[in-house]
Amino acid sequence: MSTLTPSSPVRSFLAHPVAGKVLRGIIAAGGGTEEALAPALGLPLDKLVEMSGGRFPAEVVGLLVGVAETGVIPDGVPTADAVTATVAAVPADLGVEIGSPQPWTEALTGGRFAGQTVVVTGAAGGIGKAVAARIVGEGGRVVGIDVSAEKLSTTATELGERFHALAADITAPETAAAVLAAAGERVDALANVAGVMDDDAAPHEIDDTIWARCLSVNVDGPMRLMRAVLPVMLAAGEGRIVNVVSEAGLRGSAAGAAYTTSKHALVGLTKSAAFQYAGTGVRINALAPGAVATGIHVPEGAPYGSSRTAGMRVAIPGIATAEELAASITFLLSRDSVNINGAVVASDGGWSAA
């Protein structure tokens, strides 16, 4: 009997003698290659549905679990003969045995945010929702902001009374005042998580609408919220701000010109603010994720720019879950990060070290 479930890692399905054939066949039928899955080998299979934007249907998860359980491949399902799992290349003469990475399990720190109010943008899904859920689970109150009122309502139902939903556009000038009104007398921390992607366009391909949207959401929105909460934090003599800047804030090869420019600008805002408020009790840091399974909308790639960045993404060592990113972000949001200020922390599985 198979022990594979929807939450089993992709590498386990590739290694299965029957499910591996089916998964390879599905990939090939869609015009993809097995090598493209390399960064996702440690990712739970059902996360591929979330991150693929519909290109990897949920029905496929059930199919793969079923064929692993029964050993029977239904008629009409594409298959591939190769059954050896794709793994990262390891020199054969190391003289040591290399096992599979052990799965990470989220472990909450009880009471870490007790009595604190944290503002989280992009809280309806992905990393923002994972951050909000962890803060609530660790005793804090969250003012969760998102432009999607419907998804935000669902999140509020899931997280309960310590989650205050605020449906708003962070680029709108009036949003900052609404956030302060919802937070009340104190804001202990701010997580600027919300962001939008570009289409990988090189400068000669840039679309004015995408350019303006990236700068507005990824830079103007965080700046306005920082400007609003900083006086409250300074009066209290304490506060933490975390700006999510992305791997594209560290290099020029992770995204297109618009997104990369916006994230580099947010790194600059983070460092400038950290210097300006050093010694006041207010600390500002940035978190730079690598590839994350969030299902964020990505526009259709610009022909020239996407062909350039695609070649660099084969170096991504792995794809993280939103919960894994939330673990890094909530540490920086907490008092435990007491001596960290002005840092840009890469949470990318080592991508930036390559």
N, C-alpha and C positions, 0 to 999 in steps of 0.2 A: 504494500500500500504506500502511495506517495505521501510525503509530508509537506509538499509544496502548497502554499496558500497565496492569495493575492498579495500578501505583504512579504513574501519571500523575495530575495534579491534576484535581479535579472540574470546574474551569473549562474544561479542555481537552475533556472529554467533552461539556459543554454547548455548546461552540463547534463541535463536529463536526456536519456537516449531517445525519447519520443517527443517530449515537449520542445526539445532543442531543434529537432527537424522542422516542427511546425513554426516555431518562432523565426528560424532562419528563412523558411519559405515565405512567411508573411512579409518579412523585411525586404526580401528580393522582389516579391510581387509589387511592392510599393515603390520600387526603384531605388531602394536604399542598400546600404552595405552593412555587414556585421561590424566592421571596424568603426562605423559611426556610433555604435552603441558603447564603445569602450569607456567613455566617461560615466556612463550610467550603470555599469556592471553591479555596483553596490547598492543601487537604488531599488526600493520595493517596486515590484512589477506594476502595481496599481498606480504608482506615482507617474508612470509613463503616460497614463491617460490624462492626468492633470497638466503635465508639462507639454504635451504634444499639440494642444489646441485642436483636438479632434482627429489628428492624423493617426493616432493609435486608439481605436475605439474601445470602450469599456467591455464590449462583448468579447474582445480578444482575450481579456484576462480570464473570463469564465471558460473560454475554449481551452486555453493553455492549462489551467488547473484541471479541467476535465480530462484532457488527453493524458496528463501526467498521472491522474488517478486510475484511469481505466486501461491505458496503453493502446487505446483504439483511436485512430485518426478518422474523423468523419469524411465521407466522400466530398470531393470538391475543395478540400482544404489544401492550399499549397504547402509543399514540403521541400526540404533540402536534405541531401544525403549526409553532409558533414555533421558530426555529433560532438566534436571536440570544442570545449568552451573557449571563448576568447578571454585571455588574461593578459595583464601587463607583462611585457617582456622582462625576464629576470635572467641574468647571466647564469649559465649552467654550472659554473665552477665555484660558486660561492661556498659550497660545503655546508650549507645550512638549509633546513627545510622551511619553505615559505608557505604558511597557511593562509586561509581566507581571512580578511579583516573581520573582526567581531562586530556585530551590530551594536549601535548605540541606543540606549534607552533613556528617555528623558526622566530626570529625577529632580523634582521641585525642592526648593529650599524654603521650608515652611516659615512664614512670617517675615520674609526678607523685605517685602514692600508694605508691611502692615502700617496703617495710618497714613500712607502716602498716596498722592494723586499724580498719575502719569498720563500725559497726553500722547496719543499714538495716532499717526496718520496712516492712511491706507489700511485701516483696521477691519475692513469687510472681508479680506481674504489674504492668502499668501503669507508673506513674512509678517505684515502688520497684524493680521489676525493671530498668528502664532505668538507674537510678542505680547499682545493684549491678553491672550489666554494664559500665558505663563505668569504675567503680573497679577492677574486675578487669582490664579492658583496659589500665588505666594503672598496673598493677603492684601494686595493693593486695590485701589480704585482707578479705573481707566476711563478717560474721556476719549472715545474712539471716533475718529473722523474718517469719512469716506464720501466720495461723490455718488456712490451707488446706495440709495436709500433702501432698496429692497434687500440687497445682500447684507447691509449693515443691520437691518432689522432681524435677519436670521442669526447673525452673530450675537446680537444682544440677547436673543432668546436662549442661545446656547450657553452664554457666559454668565447670565444672571444679573442680579441687582447691582453688583459692583462695576458693571459695565454701562457707561452712559453713552448712548449713541448720538452722534451729531452728524447728520447728513449735510455736507457742505463741500464746496470747491475751495481747496486751499489757495488757489490763485486769486480768489475774490477778496478785495480789500476788507470787506465787512466780516470775513470769517474769523480773523484774529480776535475781534471783540466778542464774538459768539463763543469762542473757545474759552476765553477768560470768564465769561458769565457761567458757562457750564462747569468749569473747574472750581469756581467758588473762590475762597480766600487764598488758596495755595496751589502751586504747581511745583511738585518736587522734581519732576523729570519730563523731558520731551523727547520723543522718538520720531524723527522725520523719516518715515519709511516710504511714503507714497512716491511713486515715480512713473515715468512713461519712457518707452523705448523709441529709438528711431528706426530707420529702414536700412541701416548700414551704409548710407550714402557717403561717398567721398565729396569733398567740397564742390567739385564741378557739377554734382548731381543734386545738391541740397534743395529740398522743397521748403519754401518759406513757411508754410503752415506747420510742418513737422519741426523745423528749427525753432519757431516761436513757441510751440507747445512744449518742447523739451526744456527750453530755458525758463519758461513760465512755471511749469510744474516742478521741475527738478532744482531750480535755484530760487526763483521769486517766492514760491510758496514756503519753503523752509526759512528763508530770510524773514518773511513777515511774521511767522510764528515765533521765531527766535526773538525778534524785536518786541513781540507782545509779552512773552513770558519772562524775559530777562529782568525787567524791573521788579517783578514779584520775587524772583529768585534772589536778586541782589538785596532786597529788603529783608529777606529771611536769612541771608548769609549762607545759603546753601542751594545747590541745584545741579542737575546733570542734563546735558543735551547730547544726543547721539544722532548724527546725520549719516544715513545710509548712502554711500557714495559709489559702490560697485568697483569691480576690477577695472572698469573703464576710467576710474579716477586715478589709476596708477600707471596705465600704459595707453598707447595709442592704437593697439591692435585688437581690442576687445569688442569694439562697436563702431558705429559710424561717427562722422564728425560732429553731429549735433549732440548726441548722447554723451560722447566723450568730452566735448567742451563743457557741457552742463555739469558733469560729475567732477571734472577738474576745477571748475568754478566753486563747487560746493566744498571741495577739499580746501581751497583757498579761504573761503568763508569760515570754515571750521578752525583752521590754524590762526587766522587773524583774531577771531573771537576768543580762542583759548588764550592767546597772548594778552589781549585787552583786559580779560577778567581774571587772569592768574592772581591768586592770593585772596580772592574775594569769597571763596567757598563755592563758586560756580565753576564747573568744569565742562568743557566741550570737546568731544572726540568724534571720530568718524569710524564707521565699520564698512569695509570693502568686501562684499561677497563676490565669489566666483559664480559658477553656474549653479542655479537653484531651481528646483522643480516647483514653480508657483503658478504656471499657466498664464503669465503676464502676456498681454496682447503684443505681438510683434508684427509691425507692418510688413508687407511684401518687400523683399530685399531689392535694393537698387542694384542694377546689373554689375557695374564696375566695383563698387565698394564691397558688396557682399561676396564677390569672388575673391577679394583680397582677404577679408577677415575669416572666411571659411577655412582657409588653409592654416590659420593660426589656432583655430579652436580644437584641432586634433590634439593639442598639448594639454587640454583640460584634464586634470588628474581624476576628477570625479564630480558628480552632481549632488549637491546637498539638498536636504529637505528644509522646509520653512522652519520646522521645529529646531533643527540644528543651528540655523542662523539666529533664531530667537534666543538660544542659550548664550551665544556670544553677545548679542545686543543687550539682553537684560543684565548681564554682568556689568557692562559699561554704564547702564542706567542706574545700577544699584550703588549703595555706599561702599560696597566691597572694592570698587575701582578707585579708591581714595587717592592714590598717588599718580593717576593717569590723567593727563591733560594735554590736548593738542596732538594726540596720537591718531594715526590712520591705521587701524588694525585690520589686517587682511584675514578674512575668514573664507578661504578659497581652496582648502585642501592642499596648499603648496604651489598653486598655479603661479603666483607672483614670485616664487623662489626659483622658477625655471629660467 
